[in-house]
């Protein structure tokens, strides 16, 4: 993920950028540009989305979205987590401007997005109080789990668990299954 020029970008400016296959985001005015994701990235997103969706259908307490998205907490912020879970009341608005309470945000890291996912976006999600942020690292077959006050992640290599706040059902993701070859 690279930075383009030393210009300050607002969310409104990013929304006007061309639909050219790149993902454009801005965090506090810094433009983040990602190339189209790899096939392996998309496979991992799809596998995780199916697992999370089944869990959410059973718990009935929240809704899953998959990027592209338009999440903004300010004039100079616009991000597109690969996957994210929000409360049902916000999801039902079907209005990006009203979807702000991410319960879980997930990024699948790639060589071009590692700095932004692990630092820029992680700090944003922590500051905004996103209770759980996962950085999935396919190369190392692990997931970094971040919480708002954490200085370091919890690194999981076998499985990761998560619960929608206010429910007792637990989502468990087996990493061997998530990273299995086609």
Secondary structure, 3 states (H helix, E strand, C coil): CECCCCCCCCHHHHHCCCCCCCEEEEECCEEEEECCCCHHHHHHHHHHHHHHHHHHHHHCCEEEEECCCCEEEECCEEECCCEEEEEHHHHCCCCHHHCCCEEEEEEEECCCCHHHHHHHHHHHHHHCCCCCEEEEECCCCEEEEECCCCCCCEEECCEEEECCCCCCCCEEEEHHHHCCCC
